Amino acid sequence: MFVAEAAVIAPTSIGVETLPGSLDGPVPQSVYTDDVFLQSLVFPSVTFANPGNFRAAQDLEVITGRTEINVEWGDQDTSADGDPTPLASIGQPDSLKETTNPAIQDAGLLQVFNSLSLTEMTDGEGPNFSFKVLFQNGLTDDNPGAGDQVPELIFVERGLNDTFDVELIIGGSFENPVLSDPLRIDSGDFWSSGLSVNTTEINGAQELGVGGFDLNDWGLSGGETVFGFLLTGVQGGPDLNGFFLSAEDPGRFVDPLEPPVSQVPLPASILLLLSALGVLGSLRSRT
């Protein structure tokens, strides 16, 4: 099946921040080996001037090719800056970075992508993987039905040498999403940021590329809300350093497709049942 290629909107500058205690050294510097976080992006038609202009991932699930995608981080990440490695953050040893255990792998990858970190990333071992993600909020295009140079979806990829297909999640549920038509993204067309990262699986720094995309490119004729996407590798092994929804006015972000699991309230009937069971258990213990 022919898949159209998405048009890249290139930024002109990027702003990043390191945390106190980082081993990256003094800022500015162009090569990062410890945590570094996206602060701002300037495009010809719009400026995203602070972290509140971006929304990261809320849920993630690998669908196929678990052996070809794993968690990666800067090779000087000692947690001295208070930000542990992605696996340590979920209570797992770093030795499990190549794990294909869904419970650990998905949680580790979510930890990579649920912040504005550009050093915590995936290391793509090949193109034969796919995963789906939901963002912390949903977003509609700022100009539904007409293309413009204001990106609502941004990808950061190391190496600028991979291609992948993206289908937007525009409804349904995380388990059974409603998807848009696919578009092909070629990171070889990304803007060269001038920033590089050196991580545990490579022997030198590689540059980060940034590409912005207008949601209209996916043919969202009805101004549908975008909640996430399904990504499928095509060529190479995409090393993804981040992906974000972006809006100049943070008030444009809407509720996510599904609330975070930790925030799902129990129905009143279930609370009453649990309360009753607790009372019954108490009576039994007394007898």
BELNOR-V581846 format. One record per run of one state. SS is the DSSP state (a for helix, b for strand, c for the rest). FROM is the first residue (numbers start at 0). LEN is the number of residues. If there is no record, write none. Layout:
SS,FROM,LEN ; SS,FROM,LEN
This chain:
c,0,4 ; b,4,1 ; c,5,3 ; b,8,1 ; c,9,1 ; b,10,7 ; c,17,13 ; b,30,2 ; c,32,4 ; b,36,7 ; c,43,3 ; b,46,2 ; c,48,2 ; a,50,3 ; b,53,2 ; c,55,1 ; b,56,8 ; c,64,1 ; a,65,3 ; b,68,4 ; c,72,1 ; b,73,1 ; c,74,11 ; a,85,4 ; c,89,4 ; a,93,3 ; c,96,5 ; a,101,12 ; c,113,3 ; b,116,1 ; c,117,3 ; b,120,4 ; c,124,5 ; b,129,10 ; c,139,13 ; b,152,6 ; c,158,4 ; b,162,10 ; c,172,4 ; b,176,3 ; c,179,3 ; b,182,4 ; a,186,3 ; c,189,1 ; b,190,7 ; c,197,1 ; b,198,1 ; c,199,6 ; b,205,8 ; c,213,1 ; a,214,4 ; c,218,7 ; b,225,10 ; c,235,3 ; b,238,8 ; c,246,3 ; a,249,3 ; c,252,1 ; b,253,1 ; c,254,6 ; a,260,3 ; c,263,4 ; a,267,19 ; c,286,1
